[in-house]
Amino acid sequence: MDLGIAGRTAIVGGASAGIGRAIAEALVAEGVQVVLSSRDPERTATAAAEVGAAAGIAWDTSDVTGADRLVDAAEAAVGPIDIVVVNTGGPPADPDPLSLGDEQWEDAHRHLVRAPMALLRRTLPGMRQRRWGRVVGVASTSVREPLPALVLSNAERSAALAAFKTLSREVAGDGVTINTLLTGRIATRRMEAIHGSMDAARAAAADAVPAGRLGLPEEMASAAAFLCSERAAYVTGAALPVDGGLLRGT
């Protein structure tokens, strides 16, 4: 299937590894000029070269103002941005939610809500003016069924999803779509960290996930590439689980 996005431009966040990198690879394969971004400059540059991205630009989302620098550098490299993939690593587990202080809440809000919104403030106006654009957020199934010991992620990702849904209605008439992928149990370093080892993560998935296994970053990337495509022009405001049937609700 031709996704119809060859020649388009994209910023893909959190793309030095895992799901973000897989999405960057999928878009490059479709002929998109990808600007790959992640927090660490060295890893960003290495991943960009390996993926075949047009550029690699580091951005630590703890500095919300860095969104402006990222977009300036990305536009200098590839021109106006058509596609934005918002993908930010989650905060650490919090076994005792009531022990969390204001600083930890503010840090999670900055990474998961304020930084993505700063990026969209810079990129959505141009998409609307050109009457074409795609935004894909990478969130978690926890926005539907909160996970224990992850109250920061549960709350702040839910806030980001609500913001994306609201914005999707504002820009739908301008040829811009905004959708969110709800990540289930995917074979990434974060899943390994949560379970202590990848073997333990696989064993847990075999018991908990109806599909009987962990998902692959490439499976997330396939869904993301479709949502970025011409073929998905009438899909907006959606929250799509990629979870092997994990969510129980409809």
HUPE-V108034 format. One record per pair of residues at least 24 apart in sequence whose ideal C-beta (glycine too) atoms are under 10 Angstrom apart, sorted by the first residue. I is the first residue (numbers start at 1). GAP is how many residues later the second one is. Records with the same first field share a line. If there is no record, write none. Layout:
I = GAP ; GAP
//
This chain:
1 = 225 ; 228 ; 230
2 = 28 ; 29 ; 227 ; 228 ; 229
3 = 24 ; 26 ; 27 ; 28 ; 29 ; 222 ; 223 ; 224 ; 225 ; 226 ; 227 ; 228 ; 229
4 = 26 ; 27 ; 224 ; 225 ; 226 ; 227 ; 228 ; 229
5 = 25 ; 26 ; 27 ; 77 ; 78 ; 127 ; 129 ; 220 ; 223 ; 224 ; 225 ; 226
6 = 24 ; 25 ; 26 ; 27
7 = 24 ; 25 ; 26 ; 75
8 = 24 ; 25 ; 26 ; 70 ; 71 ; 73 ; 74 ; 75 ; 124 ; 125 ; 126 ; 220 ; 221 ; 222
9 = 24 ; 25 ; 26 ; 45 ; 65 ; 66 ; 68 ; 69 ; 70 ; 71 ; 72 ; 73 ; 74 ; 75
10 = 24 ; 25 ; 26 ; 43 ; 44 ; 64 ; 68 ; 71 ; 72 ; 73 ; 74 ; 75 ; 124 ; 126 ; 218
11 = 24 ; 25 ; 26 ; 44 ; 46 ; 48 ; 56 ; 59 ; 60 ; 62 ; 63 ; 64 ; 67 ; 70 ; 71 ; 72 ; 73 ; 74 ; 75 ; 108 ; 111 ; 112
12 = 24 ; 25 ; 26 ; 39 ; 41 ; 71 ; 72 ; 73 ; 74 ; 75 ; 124 ; 126 ; 209 ; 212 ; 216
13 = 24 ; 25 ; 26 ; 46 ; 48 ; 57 ; 71 ; 72 ; 73 ; 74 ; 75 ; 76 ; 102 ; 103 ; 106 ; 124 ; 125
14 = 24 ; 25 ; 45 ; 47 ; 71 ; 72 ; 73 ; 74 ; 75 ; 124
15 = 28 ; 29 ; 32 ; 33 ; 36 ; 38 ; 41 ; 70 ; 72
16 = 24 ; 25 ; 26 ; 27 ; 28 ; 29 ; 30 ; 31 ; 32 ; 34 ; 35 ; 40 ; 42
17 = 26 ; 30 ; 72 ; 171 ; 172 ; 173 ; 200
18 = 69 ; 71 ; 120 ; 168 ; 169 ; 170 ; 171 ; 172 ; 173 ; 199 ; 202
19 = 66 ; 68 ; 70 ; 119 ; 162 ; 164 ; 167 ; 168 ; 169 ; 171 ; 196 ; 197 ; 198 ; 199 ; 200 ; 201 ; 202 ; 205 ; 223
20 = 27 ; 65 ; 66 ; 67 ; 68 ; 69 ; 118 ; 168 ; 197 ; 200 ; 201 ; 204
21 = 26 ; 27 ; 29 ; 30 ; 32 ; 66 ; 167 ; 196 ; 200
22 = 29 ; 164 ; 166 ; 194 ; 195 ; 196 ; 197 ; 198 ; 199 ; 200 ; 202 ; 203
23 = 62 ; 64 ; 113 ; 115 ; 158 ; 194 ; 195 ; 197 ; 198 ; 199 ; 200 ; 201 ; 202 ; 205
24 = 24 ; 26 ; 27 ; 28 ; 29 ; 32 ; 61 ; 63 ; 197 ; 200
25 = 25 ; 26 ; 27 ; 28 ; 192 ; 193 ; 196 ; 200
26 = 25 ; 191 ; 192 ; 194 ; 195 ; 196 ; 197 ; 198 ; 199 ; 200 ; 202
27 = 24 ; 26 ; 56 ; 58 ; 194 ; 197 ; 198 ; 201 ; 202
28 = 24 ; 25 ; 26
29 = 192 ; 196
30 = 195 ; 198 ; 199
32 = 46 ; 50 ; 51 ; 193 ; 196 ; 197
33 = 41 ; 44 ; 45 ; 46 ; 48 ; 49 ; 50
34 = 40 ; 43 ; 44 ; 49 ; 51
35 = 35 ; 36 ; 38 ; 39 ; 40 ; 41 ; 42 ; 43 ; 46 ; 48 ; 49
36 = 38 ; 49
37 = 24 ; 29 ; 33 ; 36 ; 37 ; 48 ; 50 ; 82
38 = 49 ; 50 ; 51
39 = 24 ; 27 ; 49 ; 50
53 = 24 ; 25
54 = 24 ; 25
59 = 56 ; 60
60 = 51 ; 55
61 = 25 ; 27 ; 28 ; 49 ; 50 ; 51 ; 53 ; 54 ; 55 ; 57 ; 58
62 = 45 ; 48 ; 49 ; 52 ; 53
63 = 47 ; 52 ; 55
64 = 46 ; 47 ; 49 ; 50 ; 51 ; 52 ; 53 ; 54 ; 55
65 = 50 ; 53
66 = 49 ; 52 ; 53
67 = 47 ; 48 ; 49 ; 50 ; 51 ; 52 ; 53 ; 54 ; 55 ; 56
68 = 50 ; 51 ; 53 ; 54
70 = 45 ; 48 ; 49 ; 52 ; 53
71 = 47 ; 48 ; 50 ; 51 ; 52 ; 55
72 = 50
74 = 48 ; 49
75 = 47 ; 48 ; 51
80 = 43 ; 46 ; 47 ; 49 ; 50 ; 53
81 = 38 ; 41 ; 42 ; 43 ; 45 ; 46 ; 52
82 = 41 ; 44 ; 45 ; 48 ; 50 ; 51 ; 52 ; 94 ; 146
83 = 40 ; 44 ; 49 ; 50 ; 51 ; 52 ; 53 ; 141 ; 142 ; 144 ; 145 ; 146
84 = 32 ; 35 ; 36 ; 38 ; 39 ; 40 ; 43 ; 49 ; 50 ; 51 ; 52 ; 53 ; 94 ; 144
85 = 49 ; 50 ; 51 ; 52 ; 53 ; 96 ; 136 ; 139 ; 140 ; 142 ; 143
86 = 26 ; 29 ; 30 ; 31 ; 33 ; 34 ; 49 ; 50 ; 51 ; 52 ; 53 ; 74 ; 78 ; 92 ; 94
87 = 29 ; 49 ; 50 ; 51 ; 52 ; 94 ; 96 ; 133 ; 137
88 = 24 ; 25 ; 27 ; 28 ; 31 ; 49 ; 50 ; 51 ; 68 ; 69 ; 72
89 = 49 ; 64 ; 99 ; 100 ; 101
90 = 49 ; 50 ; 52 ; 60 ; 62 ; 63 ; 64 ; 66 ; 67 ; 93 ; 100 ; 104
91 = 59 ; 60 ; 61 ; 62 ; 64 ; 65 ; 66
92 = 57 ; 58 ; 60 ; 61 ; 98 ; 101 ; 102
93 = 54 ; 55 ; 56 ; 57 ; 58 ; 59 ; 60 ; 100 ; 101
94 = 54 ; 55 ; 56 ; 57 ; 58 ; 59 ; 60
95 = 53 ; 54 ; 55 ; 56
96 = 53 ; 55
97 = 51 ; 52 ; 53 ; 54 ; 55 ; 57 ; 58
98 = 53
100 = 51 ; 52
104 = 48
105 = 46 ; 47 ; 50 ; 51
107 = 45 ; 49
108 = 43 ; 44 ; 45 ; 47 ; 48 ; 49 ; 51
109 = 43 ; 46 ; 47 ; 50 ; 51
110 = 46
111 = 41 ; 42 ; 45 ; 49
112 = 25 ; 27 ; 40 ; 41 ; 43 ; 44 ; 45 ; 46 ; 47 ; 48
113 = 42 ; 43 ; 44 ; 45 ; 46 ; 47 ; 48 ; 49 ; 50
114 = 42 ; 46
115 = 45
116 = 44 ; 47 ; 48
117 = 42 ; 43 ; 46 ; 47 ; 50
120 = 43 ; 44 ; 47 ; 51 ; 58
123 = 53
124 = 43 ; 46 ; 47 ; 50 ; 52 ; 54
125 = 46 ; 49
126 = 50
127 = 44 ; 47 ; 48 ; 49 ; 50 ; 51
128 = 42 ; 43 ; 45 ; 46 ; 47 ; 48
129 = 45
130 = 44 ; 45 ; 46
131 = 42 ; 43 ; 44 ; 45
132 = 42 ; 43 ; 44 ; 45 ; 98 ; 101
133 = 38 ; 41 ; 42 ; 43 ; 44 ; 45 ; 95
134 = 41 ; 42 ; 43 ; 44 ; 45 ; 90 ; 93 ; 94 ; 95 ; 96 ; 98 ; 99 ; 101 ; 102
135 = 29 ; 32 ; 33 ; 36 ; 41 ; 42 ; 43 ; 44 ; 45 ; 92 ; 93 ; 101
136 = 28 ; 41 ; 42 ; 43 ; 44 ; 45 ; 87 ; 88 ; 89 ; 90 ; 91 ; 92 ; 96 ; 104
137 = 24 ; 26 ; 27 ; 28 ; 41 ; 42 ; 43 ; 44 ; 45 ; 87 ; 90 ; 102
138 = 42 ; 43 ; 44 ; 45 ; 48 ; 82 ; 85 ; 86 ; 104
139 = 25 ; 41 ; 42 ; 43 ; 44 ; 100 ; 101 ; 102
140 = 40 ; 41 ; 42 ; 43 ; 44 ; 46 ; 101 ; 103
141 = 40 ; 41 ; 42 ; 43 ; 44 ; 98 ; 100 ; 101 ; 102 ; 105 ; 106 ; 108
142 = 40 ; 41 ; 42
143 = 37 ; 39 ; 96 ; 98
144 = 38 ; 95 ; 97 ; 99 ; 102 ; 103 ; 104 ; 105
145 = 37 ; 98 ; 101 ; 102 ; 103 ; 104
147 = 47
149 = 45
150 = 44
157 = 25 ; 26
161 = 78
164 = 72 ; 73 ; 74 ; 75
165 = 71 ; 72 ; 73 ; 74
166 = 71
167 = 69 ; 70
168 = 67 ; 68 ; 69 ; 70
169 = 67 ; 68
171 = 65
172 = 62 ; 64 ; 65
175 = 58
176 = 57 ; 60
177 = 50 ; 51 ; 52 ; 55 ; 56 ; 57 ; 58 ; 59 ; 60 ; 61
178 = 49 ; 58 ; 59 ; 60
179 = 44 ; 45 ; 47 ; 48 ; 49 ; 53 ; 56 ; 57 ; 58 ; 59 ; 60 ; 61
180 = 47 ; 57 ; 58 ; 59 ; 60 ; 61
181 = 39 ; 40 ; 42 ; 43 ; 46 ; 57 ; 58 ; 59 ; 60 ; 61 ; 62
182 = 56 ; 57 ; 58 ; 59 ; 60 ; 61 ; 64 ; 65
183 = 32 ; 34 ; 37 ; 40 ; 58 ; 59 ; 60 ; 63
184 = 24 ; 25 ; 27 ; 30 ; 31 ; 35 ; 36 ; 57 ; 58 ; 59 ; 60 ; 61 ; 62 ; 63
185 = 24 ; 26 ; 28 ; 29 ; 30 ; 58 ; 59 ; 61
186 = 28 ; 29 ; 30 ; 31 ; 32 ; 33 ; 34 ; 56 ; 57 ; 58
187 = 26 ; 27 ; 28 ; 29 ; 30 ; 31 ; 32
188 = 26 ; 27 ; 28 ; 29 ; 32
191 = 24
205 = 39 ; 41
208 = 36 ; 38
209 = 34 ; 35 ; 36 ; 37
210 = 33 ; 34 ; 35 ; 36 ; 37 ; 38
211 = 32 ; 33 ; 34 ; 35
212 = 32 ; 33
213 = 31
214 = 30
215 = 27 ; 28 ; 29 ; 31
216 = 26
219 = 25
//
